[in-house]
Amino acid sequence: MPKVAALHKAAAKAARRRSRAAASSSPAPLSVVILAAGEGKRMKSALPKVLQPLAGRPLLKHVIDTARELEPAAIHVVHGTGADAVRAALADEPVRWTLQEPRLGTGHALGKALPHIPDSHVVLVLYGDVPLISRATLTRLLAARRTGIALLTMRLDDPQGYGRVVRARGVVRRIVEEADASAAHRAIRECNTGILAAPARLLRRWLKVLSNDNAQREYYLTDVIARAVAERVPVTPLPAASASETLGVNDKAQLAQLEAAWRERTARRLMLAGVTVADPARLDVRGELTHGADVFLDVNVVLEGRVTLGDGVRVGPGCLIRDSEIGAHTEVFAHCVVDQTVIGPNCNIGPFARFRPRSALAAGVHTGNFVEVKNAALGADSKANHLAYVGDARLGARVNIGAGTIIANYDGANKHRTVIEDDVHTGSNSVLVAPITVGAGATIGAGSTVTHEVPAGKLTLARARQSTIEGWQRPCKRPAAQAEPVEHSGVKQTK
């Protein structure tokens, strides 16, 4: 029996060791803290810095979206300048807001969020003005952390403005901010990005003893590195694969620099996925693009919101497409605006055509230069090849809208619907005054102003009868010598 009891005791100890090992190997819960309280004076803008747009979205929105991809337990945003505007602009984001007032540095900012984070969590610190940081880099950073701190660094040819990573025999010892750096420190090219991951319990302890004895009289978060080294807590530096994803934004020039980096990154991703991009430097994707095979995007194309392009779609130069879907093998010629519109397959669009919200084109539709479509549906193989306005209307199949045709949908107070059935032809310079219905197969003569229902299969004319005035002569100017004097303000003048 004693032998059996000893075996049970040994087995229990082994089970506890396995349990502790499993607990230590399982990842700790993650809390993300985004520091976004900066004033942004150098932006010279009434808009808070973290709301400045990059690729059509606020800087802070980019960071939140990336943080969400990590699936953290919580995302905390520490905000300050323009707090009401920031919260209002991002009211739908699943984040916890913490106000930093007054603003006493990055260490002070993180300290504002820590009371809401359990000791058992790992804290990942991000910045609201560093919008290009990628999920892949952050995943690598979290994987590099063992029991201490993982610190993301970058190497810059011109490190001016950044804190320097000071090493001794290859080991990170501390970070020196530029304002406090010596000449030797300023020669260092490895810079601090500010992005780090560390246990909440350690950060809580270190932040309590931070000092503001420095040039800016602020509590630096970077000082926790020296604290960790002093306590022999491992500090693991991870160089960023690309410096561009770690760059911050302080002025409009830097914002433009990051916009260019965003365009380059996005164009490269699309090209590797099979999209032909005429010039990567002249493509703006300000949202989410879903595409098929063999899509071609010419220069100066802007895609906003959610855009879907089917197989073989070609988009010509200077086009803006917003929150729209374009079917397979449709070609959009130069300088078109497509806004909240669904375009079917095998259509020809433009050049210089405009589609306003809630428009829909079926397969094989042609719309040419200077055609505007608003809140209207065009049936299969219908055409409006030039100089037409189609608003608040439903067109059937194989309708031909003549040049200069206008659907007059507005009476000065209300909008009215027009229904044009299959196989209708309208002559040039026709005006269809809504609300009316044009029957299938009807033809409307050129120059007609139609105010009543048009019967199917017939020719309808609504214009004055042409007449010629015999003996009429066009007036001619008199010679200057024969001009009659006229009085104006009491002074005689020659007319």
BELCORNOR-V166956 format. One record per helix or strand. SS is the DSSP state (h for helix, s for strand). FROM is the first residue (numbers start at 1). TO is the last residue. Records with the same first field share a line. If there is no record, write none. Layout:
SS = FROM-TO + FROM-TO
This chain:
h = 2-25 + 41-43 + 49-51 + 59-69 + 83-89 + 106-114 + 135-144 + 178-180 + 183-186 + 200-207 + 223-230 + 243-246 + 252-272 + 280-282 + 480-482
s = 30-36 + 53-54 + 57-58 + 74-79 + 96-99 + 122-127 + 149-155 + 164-168 + 171-176 + 190-199 + 235-239 + 276-277 + 283-291 + 296-297 + 301-309 + 314-315 + 320-322 + 325-326 + 331-332 + 337-339 + 341-343 + 348-349 + 354-355 + 359-361 + 366-374 + 377-378 + 383-391 + 393-395 + 400-401 + 406-408 + 410-410 + 415-415 + 418-420 + 425-426 + 431-433 + 436-438 + 443-444 + 449-450 + 454-454 + 459-460 + 485-488 + 491-494
